[in-house]
């Protein structure tokens, strides 16, 4: 899962921090220690979130956008891409970040909501940088029958980023 990768990246960053606990200093020494640092509850909940969005929301949204804006003209491609980012992208990112924050169990409701509000502008900007080019290619070149698979690969990579952002609460 992309969350396991995100957890490994977070832990690696923590081990490079001068505030690292001694028991984590050998993280990269063996693969068994890499497995032992995974929060399995977080991993499972991230997997469920990913299956819901990747298996249901995105395929449905892309099919509906193909119906709403038929064709592969530049105008149709831009409309499909921008509508996906402005609706599905913002909605999915907000829900995904909120869900991950609530599932942490160490943050209260207000902290999670404020974190999402603070991070969403940057996430949305990055969404445009990543998903606009992908959507333009997906809607113009990738056959509709293959689009759920290619989108799932993109979504897995994107969810690694979302997982990192979702768990990066700045110290106050």
C-alpha positions in Angstrom: 0.0 0.0 0.0 1.1 3.5 -0.6 0.6 4.2 3.1 3.3 1.7 4.1 5.7 3.6 1.8 4.6 6.9 3.4 5.1 5.5 6.9 8.6 4.3 5.9 9.4 7.7 4.5 8.1 9.4 7.7 10.1 7.1 9.8 13.2 7.6 7.7 12.8 11.4 8.1 12.4 10.9 11.9 15.6 8.9 12.1 17.4 11.7 10.4 16.1 14.2 12.9 18.2 14.9 16.0 15.3 14.2 18.3 15.1 10.5 17.2 14.6 7.8 19.8 17.6 5.4 20.0 15.4 2.3 19.4 14.6 3.6 15.9 18.2 4.3 14.9 18.6 0.9 13.2 15.5 1.3 11.0 17.4 0.8 7.7 19.6 -2.0 9.0 17.1 -4.7 8.3 13.9 -5.3 6.4 12.3 -6.9 9.5 12.7 -3.6 11.4 11.1 -1.8 8.5 8.0 -4.1 8.9 7.9 -3.6 12.6 7.5 0.2 12.4 4.3 0.0 10.3 1.2 1.1 12.0 -1.0 -1.8 10.8 -4.3 -0.1 11.8 -3.3 3.0 9.8 -2.2 0.7 6.9 -5.6 -1.1 6.9 -7.7 2.0 7.1 -5.6 3.6 4.3 -6.2 0.5 2.2 -9.9 0.7 2.7 -10.0 4.4 1.8 -7.9 3.7 -1.3 -10.1 0.8 -2.4 -13.2 2.9 -2.1 -11.9 5.9 -4.0 -9.8 3.8 -6.6 -12.5 1.1 -7.1 -15.6 3.2 -7.1 -15.3 7.0 -7.0 -12.6 7.5 -9.7 -14.0 5.0 -12.3 -17.5 6.4 -11.9 -16.3 10.0 -12.1 -14.2 9.5 -15.2 -17.0 7.7 -16.9 -19.4 10.5 -16.1 -17.0 13.1 -17.3 -16.6 11.3 -20.6 -20.4 11.5 -21.0 -20.7 15.1 -19.9 -17.8 16.4 -22.2 -17.8 14.1 -25.1 -14.7 13.9 -27.4 -11.0 14.6 -27.3 -10.9 18.2 -28.5 -8.7 20.5 -26.4 -11.7 22.2 -25.0 -13.4 18.9 -24.0 -10.1 17.6 -22.5 -9.6 20.8 -20.4 -13.2 20.7 -19.2 -12.9 17.1 -18.1 -9.6 17.7 -16.4 -10.5 20.9 -14.6 -13.9 19.6 -13.5 -12.3 16.5 -12.2 -9.8 18.5 -10.2 -12.3 21.1 -9.0 -14.9 18.5 -7.9 -13.6 15.0 -7.4 -10.0 16.1 -6.6 -10.9 18.6 -3.9 -13.7 16.3 -2.4 -11.5 13.2 -2.4 -8.5 14.9 -1.0 -10.5 16.5 1.8 -12.2 13.3 2.7 -9.0 11.3 2.5 -7.0 13.7 4.6 -9.9 14.1 7.1 -10.4 10.3 7.4 -6.7 9.7 7.9 -6.6 12.5 10.6 -9.6 11.1 12.5 -8.2 7.5 12.3 -5.0 8.7 14.0 -6.9 8.9 17.3 -4.4 11.3 18.7 -5.9 14.5 17.2 -9.2 16.0 18.1 -11.9 17.1 15.6 -10.8 20.7 15.5 -7.1 19.9 14.9 -8.0 17.6 12.0 -10.3 20.1 10.4 -7.8 22.9 10.8 -5.0 20.8 9.4 -7.1 20.0 6.3 -8.0 23.7 5.9 -4.3 24.7 6.2 -3.0 22.0 3.8 -5.8 21.9 1.1 -4.6 25.0 -0.9 -1.1 23.4 -1.3 -2.6 20.0 -2.0 -5.0 21.4 -4.6 -2.1 23.3 -6.3 -0.1 20.0 -6.4 -3.2 18.2 -7.6 -3.2 20.5 -10.6 0.4 19.8 -11.3 0.0 16.1 -11.2 -3.6 15.4 -12.3 -4.0 18.0 -15.1 -1.4 16.4 -17.3 -2.5 12.9 -16.4 -6.1 13.7 -17.1 -5.3 15.3 -20.4 -3.5 12.0 -21.4 -6.0 9.7 -19.9 -9.0 11.3 -21.6 -7.2 11.6 -24.9 -5.0 8.6 -25.3 -5.8 5.9 -22.7 -8.8 3.7 -23.8 -11.7 3.9 -21.4 -11.4 0.2 -20.6 -7.8 0.7 -19.4 -8.4 4.0 -17.6 -9.4 2.5 -14.3 -6.1 0.6 -14.2 -3.9 3.5 -15.1 -5.8 5.8 -12.8 -5.3 3.3 -9.9 -1.6 3.4 -10.4 -1.6 7.2 -10.4 -4.0 7.2 -7.4 -1.7 4.9 -5.4 1.2 7.3 -5.9 -1.0 10.3 -5.1 -2.2 8.6 -1.9 1.4 8.2 -0.8 1.6 12.0 -1.0 -1.8 12.5 0.7 -0.7 10.1 3.5 2.4 12.1 4.1 0.5 15.4 4.2 -2.2 13.9 6.3 0.2 12.9 9.0 2.5 15.9 9.0 1.0 18.0 11.8 3.3 20.8 12.5 4.4 21.3 16.1 2.8 24.4 17.6 
